[in-house]
Amino acid sequence: MTVVVVGAGHGGVQAAASLRDLGYTDKIVLVDGQPHLPYQRPPLSKAFLGDSGGRGGEGEPLRAREFFDSHRVELELAAEVTGLRTADHHVRLADGRTLAYDHLVLATGATNRALEVPGTELDGVVELRTLADASALRGRLRTARNIVVIGGGFIGLEVAAVAAASSSVTVVEPQERVMARAVAPFVSDAVQRAHARAGVNVIVRTGAVAFAGDEGQVRRVRLTDGVELPADLVVVAVGVTANDRLALEAGMHVDNGIVVDPWLRTSAADVFAIGDCAARVHEGSPTPRRLECVQNAVDQARHVATSIVHGRGEPYERVPYFWTHQLDLRIQTVGLGSADDEHVVLGERDRDRFSVCRFRNDRLVAVESVNRPRDHMAARRILDEGGDLRVCDAKRDGFDLKEYAHAELGNKV
Ligand SMILES: Cc1cc2nc3c(=O)[nH]c(=O)nc-3n(C[C@H](O)[C@H](O)[C@H](O)COP(=O)(O)OP(=O)(O)OC[C@H]3O[C@@H](n4cnc5c(N)ncnc54)[C@H](O)[C@@H]3O)c2cc1C
């Protein structure tokens, strides 16, 4: 028996590790197109970019090299998978080799979305997804004077937060507030205030229409309202698309990602998909939805490993959680909100220590915490263990999530 895992990111490495943890003794091949020992992505937009961060540009490994040897995981690095034949149960590598599988795990992640405006080819227009991107960006941050970040999502804002220590930084966001897709308006407000305090100029309801330069180097960013911002470094952070080409070309069901059923199985026999590249139907969302966070990739990897070792079992049902650190804000979210949710705010908004509880049909569906890790841990437990928190409970004077979890679910928080 052979399990081939395509993609040695957070999901792929966890899949290999979990297979061994569960007693799988046959062959595991973990393939990745990048040349580096598999590394963690979250630090790349945070500590790694600062002067004190990073380990000499190596990144934080997901596992030490010895782990792969001692667990007999055959690591194929700098080995892009270019083709998949599900009928024959094999994948093809760029160097012409083929790898046969009994089970295939697609953990191919995502690729940054390109911005379709003139001037993206200029020197000084960069993106951030990989260790190589982060190393290059770190070098440029040392000398850049005017930085424009295109996109007020969490990656763009994390870069802005680091860069603000040494440069003039502007964030340009077309929506009416930053991180609009991920968090409630109160949280966006806190983020915008924190960036303003740090001197970051956040411009909302405005997009970039062109980058202009001279002698091949970017110098200006032109905005939809005609304003031109000076820029010697532009970081484009406008979201990602799933790496689903292999699946698409193999004739599998793809819809904004590789579509999986509740057991994370794709439309092809013996092929699973996990993490950023996998799209599945979630409650409250009519179309398949992808999640882009470490927890989702890691927990789905564990689930698939269990299915391979023990057979089909339970459907995958974990409440997703996510974090971002920006300046003096530690933001943690759990659950999935949507536009029509009812909000109850706990804590002190004016001191940036609060949580937004989101309810749908009087059921708690998500909690977003700003500098309240205690709330976050309690909310994870309530949502994971099916606590039945209602709007009227949360609105009660002195209501406390941890105390509620303790009272309803027992003394474990
Ligand atoms: C800068 C940055 C900061 C982030 N910060 C946070 C954070 O604070 N918190 C959080 O929860 N999430 C964060 N994320 C998101 C998180 O990193 C992703 O959700 C997570 O990495 C998804 O894991 P994955 O295994 O699905 O994909 P990835 O970790 O992206 O791994 C996919 C791997 O597949 C490889 N691959 C793709 N196609 C092929 C192919 N054809 N052949 C061979 N190999 C292939 C790629 O090279 C890559 O190594 C951040 C992401 C970035 C980029």
The ligand as a Tripos MOL2 file, in Angstrom:
@<TRIPOS>MOLECULE
LIG
   53    58     1     0     0
SMALL
NO_CHARGES

@<TRIPOS>ATOM
      1 C1          1.8270   34.8690    4.9730 C.3       1 LIG1
      2 C2          0.7220   34.0020    5.5170 C.ar      1 LIG1
      3 C3          0.3040   34.1610    6.8260 C.ar      1 LIG1
      4 C4         -0.7090   33.3590    7.3340 C.ar      1 LIG1
      5 N1         -1.0910   33.5200    8.6470 N.ar      1 LIG1
      6 C5         -2.0370   32.7130    9.1600 C.ar      1 LIG1
      7 C6         -2.4250   32.8130   10.5350 C.ar      1 LIG1
      8 O1         -1.9450   33.6770   11.2630 O.2       1 LIG1
      9 N2         -3.3250   31.9130   11.0200 N.ar      1 LIG1
     10 C7         -3.8850   30.9390   10.2160 C.ar      1 LIG1
     11 O2         -4.6970   30.1430   10.6950 O.2       1 LIG1
     12 N3         -3.5650   30.8450    8.9120 N.ar      1 LIG1
     13 C8         -2.6620   31.7030    8.3750 C.ar      1 LIG1
     14 N4         -2.3260   31.5980    7.0460 N.ar      1 LIG1
     15 C9         -3.0350   30.6120    6.2040 C.3       1 LIG1
     16 C10        -2.4030   29.2470    6.3800 C.3       1 LIG1
     17 O3         -1.0180   29.3170    6.2320 O.3       1 LIG1
     18 C11        -3.0140   28.2950    5.3480 C.3       1 LIG1
     19 O4         -4.4000   28.2050    5.5870 O.3       1 LIG1
     20 C12        -2.3630   26.9070    5.4560 C.3       1 LIG1
     21 O5         -1.0070   26.9870    5.1080 O.3       1 LIG1
     22 C13        -3.0930   25.9290    4.5580 C.3       1 LIG1
     23 O6         -2.4080   24.6970    4.5780 O.3       1 LIG1
     24 P1         -2.4360   23.7420    3.3000 P.3       1 LIG1
     25 O7         -1.6780   22.5310    3.6780 O.co2     1 LIG1
     26 O8         -3.8050   23.6230    2.7940 O.co2     1 LIG1
     27 O9         -1.6340   24.5710    2.1750 O.3       1 LIG1
     28 P2         -0.1710   25.1380    2.1990 P.3       1 LIG1
     29 O10         0.3520   25.2460    3.5830 O.co2     1 LIG1
     30 O11        -0.2210   26.3680    1.3720 O.co2     1 LIG1
     31 O12         0.6750   24.0220    1.4380 O.3       1 LIG1
     32 C14         0.4370   23.6740    0.1010 C.3       1 LIG1
     33 C15         1.7120   23.0950   -0.4810 C.3       1 LIG1
     34 O13         1.4090   22.4440   -1.6970 O.3       1 LIG1
     35 C16         2.4840   22.6300   -2.5790 C.3       1 LIG1
     36 N5          1.9860   22.3670   -3.9330 N.ar      1 LIG1
     37 C17         0.9610   22.9960   -4.5700 C.ar      1 LIG1
     38 N6          0.7670   22.4570   -5.8000 N.ar      1 LIG1
     39 C18         1.6870   21.4790   -5.9280 C.ar      1 LIG1
     40 C19         2.0070   20.5730   -6.9860 C.ar      1 LIG1
     41 N7          1.3180   20.5480   -8.1360 N.pl3     1 LIG1
     42 N8          3.0260   19.7040   -6.8020 N.ar      1 LIG1
     43 C20         3.7230   19.6900   -5.6370 C.ar      1 LIG1
     44 N9          3.4630   20.5380   -4.6020 N.ar      1 LIG1
     45 C21         2.4620   21.3980   -4.7610 C.ar      1 LIG1
     46 C22         2.9140   24.0440   -2.3200 C.3       1 LIG1
     47 O14         4.2570   24.2530   -2.7260 O.3       1 LIG1
     48 C23         2.7540   24.1530   -0.8060 C.3       1 LIG1
     49 O15         3.9290   23.8870   -0.1120 O.3       1 LIG1
     50 C24        -1.3230   32.3900    6.5180 C.ar      1 LIG1
     51 C25        -0.8990   32.2450    5.1710 C.ar      1 LIG1
     52 C26         0.1060   33.0330    4.6730 C.ar      1 LIG1
     53 C27         0.5510   32.8710    3.2380 C.3       1 LIG1
@<TRIPOS>BOND
     1     1     2 1
     2     2     3 ar
     3     2    52 ar
     4     3     4 ar
     5     4     5 ar
     6     4    50 ar
     7     5     6 ar
     8     6     7 ar
     9     6    13 1
    10     7     8 2
    11     7     9 ar
    12     9    10 ar
    13    10    11 2
    14    10    12 ar
    15    12    13 ar
    16    13    14 ar
    17    14    15 1
    18    14    50 ar
    19    15    16 1
    20    16    17 1
    21    16    18 1
    22    18    19 1
    23    18    20 1
    24    20    21 1
    25    20    22 1
    26    22    23 1
    27    23    24 1
    28    24    25 2
    29    24    26 1
    30    24    27 1
    31    27    28 1
    32    28    29 2
    33    28    30 1
    34    28    31 1
    35    31    32 1
    36    32    33 1
    37    33    34 1
    38    33    48 1
    39    34    35 1
    40    35    36 1
    41    35    46 1
    42    36    37 ar
    43    36    45 ar
    44    37    38 ar
    45    38    39 ar
    46    39    40 ar
    47    39    45 ar
    48    40    41 1
    49    40    42 ar
    50    42    43 ar
    51    43    44 ar
    52    44    45 ar
    53    46    47 1
    54    46    48 1
    55    48    49 1
    56    50    51 ar
    57    51    52 ar
    58    52    53 1
@<TRIPOS>SUBSTRUCTURE
     1 LIG1         1 GROUP 0 **** ****
